[in-house]
Amino acid sequence: MTGKTQTVPELPAEVARAVKDVDRLAVLHGLEMLDTAADPDFDRVSSLAAAVMQVPMALVTLVDLERQWFKSCFGLDEAETATDVSFCAHAIAAGDEPMVVVDATTDPRFKTNPLVTGKHHVRFYAGAPMIVAGARIGTLCVLDRSPHGFPSHAELDQLKSLAGLAASLFTLKDATRSGAIAEAALVREEKRRAIALDAASLASWAWDIRTDIIECDTLMSELFNLPRSNRLRARDILTAIDPRDVYQTETRFR
């Protein structure tokens, strides 16, 4: 007895082009969110989407070159699927509006898809692209194991709004991460600078000529025998300098 091997059709050319778009992948990978830990913020979005659309499953998906990874997974015990079988790959290629499949068994794009014919028995799908920096990085999608009628305009508008919220979360978390990295680098640099200045017994300062105020560390005031302070008047420093050196010092300050 011989068995039949089911083959999965390759992605249509226009879908493959959308997935492989270099700018899109650059935005996706720049977020550094693939394979990160579960996040309750995204979980709330997916659970709300399932409730709004009255379905048992909802996903926040990131469509990479060879896999579709789930940042949040409500009602489905999976971490990722291959991009070749991804409904969401079609959704990001379709444009900025939600894509709907009311019955995957009758849709020529998906009727032989293993997500449809296999254990998950996907029948209904609706996915709204998440757009970050002009790139469709993935979708907020909802699924059911039973066919549905076509969603109302209000339902699709809500799904699209929630996808926008998820996209904003990605942007916010990326900015927070980048800010934390920059702040940590600044702290390290300031520490190195402080050590170097201390070792060389030098003072650091910045002079605002408009206000005549010098922002400095306390070493500057100590160098000129002034009261310890981080804010000094330039004229106080010049007064403390030997009159013969005032002109040269002021010129160098400026």
C-alpha positions, 0 to 999 in steps of 0.5 A: 500500500502506498501513501500520498505525500501532501505538498504545500504550494509555494507562496505566490510570487507577490506574497514572497516579494512582500515577505522578502522585502529588504526594508520590511525585514530591516524594520522587523529585525531592528526591533529585536523582538523575535524569540523574546519572552512573553509580554502581558501587554501583547497578551492583553491585545490578543485576548481582547481581539478574540473577545471582540471578534468572538473567536477562540484564537488570536495571535500577534505574529511577526513574519520573518523570512522563513518563519512566522513567530508569535509574540502573543498566542491566545487559545493556541499552543504554538510558538511559530509556524513556517512562513510558507504556510502562513496566512499572515504572509498573505495578509501583509502582502494584501495591503494595509487593510484586514484580510479575511478568509471566511472558510479556508476549505473553499479558498484555493490559496489555503484549502491544502494548507496543513494548518487547514488539513492538519490538527489545527483545522483552521477555517476562519481567519481575519488578520490586520497588518501591524505597521511599524515605520511604514513596514508591515512586520506582521499581523494581529489575527484571529482564527476559528475552527469553524467557518464564519460569515464576513465580519462587520465593518465595525468588527474589522475597524476594531481589529485594525485599531487593535493591530495599530495598538500592537504596532505602537507597543512594538515601537514604544518597547523598541524606543525604551530598549534603545533608550536604556542602551544609550543611557547605560552607555552614557553612564559607562562613558561618564564613569570612565571620564570621571576616573580619567579626570580624577587620575589627571586631577583635571576639572570638567566644565561647560561655560554658557557665555549668555548667562556667564555660568559655568557648569562644572564638577566640584574639582573646578571650584577647588582648583580656584579655591572657591566654595565647592559648587557645580555652578560658578560665575565665570567672573569669579573664576577670572577674579581668582586668576593672577591678573597677568593671566586673565586675558589669556585664560579668558581667550582660551575659555572662549 
